[in-house]
Amino acid sequence: MMKTVRRRRTQRRCVHAKSIGDSRSSKTLANKRKAQRLDLSKEIAMKFTRSAVRNYHPAFNAVTDDWLTQHINEVSKCKEAHMPRRVALMYSSAMIGHKSPHHPERPERVSISFLELCRTDLIRHCIVMPTRRARAHELKLCHDSLYVAGALVLRRRCTEAQLTIVGEKNASKLQIKLNELGRRQDSVFLNNLSIECALLSTGCVLDALNAVVSGRVDCAAALIRPPGHHAERHRMMGFCVFNNVAVAASRALQMGVNRVMILDWDVHHGNGTQSCFEEDDRVLFVSIHRYDSGGFYPTGLAGGEKKTGFGKGAGFNVNIAWNEGGAGDAEYAAAFELVILPIAVEYAPELIIISSGFDSACGDPLGNCNLTPQGYAWLTHHLRRSASSSSIETTHHICYM
């Protein structure tokens, strides 16, 4: 009996010692993994800061790639996937023609995004739609007639010049004239294909809108350039020629949509879009951007929190303005939870348009913010969820890039 008790006590001590050893080894392993994650984070941060191409998709790395692959696999296995069943994609390689050497707004912002969709096989979840140029009467929905006419004349002259140019010398003369015209604008570059690409860009957004509002698709994404949200009624500005989102929102109102919400999460304030709708209560414009007390582009007070619209549009313009760089997933999530989502639920939009500039992403040399790919996914998911939980069950969604 005594031998049996001693044997049991010895066994308990052995088990206890083994558990302590396992606990210590597991802690050591956990610490080792933590150190590896920190080292990887430093490596990723270095890659982000060295990113040469800005304003396309957030820079992908080993951690992001694993997360995305796992997410895609989960969606593929799910019988009732939470992603929309019909997603339109607008893209044309012709928009790569708008370019200038060493300029930060470059063709890769759309071409690399499209290649990434192909590489991850997300393209098979999309309906790739044909593209077209926007027409003059469509552009006039939010742009002055004289500005539209002048832009179309410039396109025609560039086309005629291209047909008659012989040799590099004459081609350089045309580019010199376009450079002079661009310098007279505010942060704009032009080449012989710029207006053509801007027409394609706006046409893509309009067709994406038509597909969504008509019910042919559940949502749409447009990989387009040049961008549009800085362009005002009477002028090009900030890399933008035509305000494609404003044109699309105006067209939606014309088609009978009563409440449009435009969310602009580009790191720069969407001054052109704001100026188009600040007197219109049918459009709720929300911009979340760097402001730096009016010192960040576009400089001035237009992007401040006190600009809330006027006339019928009073209260339908919302600016969430960061006064310094560094805002990341946590800051954007807080802004969404505390400000944007409650407003979206109360407004109950029939159409949501996202002005989806990605220069708030980690590694963008001009934005200096820290949104991750997971952060962008979270923002999009929660905006869609808030819209579907509103009293309007027929809410349409269109995501524009």
Salt bridges, closest charged atoms under 4 A:
ASP22 OD2 - LYS18 NZ 3.31
GLU43 OE2 - LYS47 NZ 3.55
ASP65 OD1 - ARG119 NH2 2.66
GLU80 OE1 - ARG85 NH2 2.86
GLU105 OE1 - HIS98 NE2 3.82
GLU105 OE2 - ARG109 NE 3.46
GLU105 OE2 - ARG225 NE 3.06
GLU116 OE2 - ARG119 NH2 2.54
ASP121 OD2 - ARG124 NE 2.62
GLU138 OE2 - ARG132 NH2 2.98
GLU138 OE2 - ARG135 NH1 3.55
GLU160 OE2 - ARG156 NE 3.73
GLU196 OE2 - ARG133 NE 2.62
GLU196 OE1 - ARG155 NE 2.59
ASP207 OD1 - ARG132 NE 2.91
ASP218 OD1 - ARG86 NH2 3.12
GLU232 OE1 - ARG235 NE 3.37
ASP264 OD2 - HIS229 ND1 2.66
ASP266 OD1 - HIS229 NE2 3.87
ASP266 OD1 - HIS268 ND1 3.27
ASP280 OD2 - ARG282 NH2 2.94
ASP292 OD2 - ARG290 NH2 2.42
GLU350 OE2 - ARG259 NH2 3.70
ASP359 OD2 - ARG54 NH2 3.09
ASP359 OD2 - HIS268 ND1 3.20
ASP364 OD2 - ARG54 NE 3.44
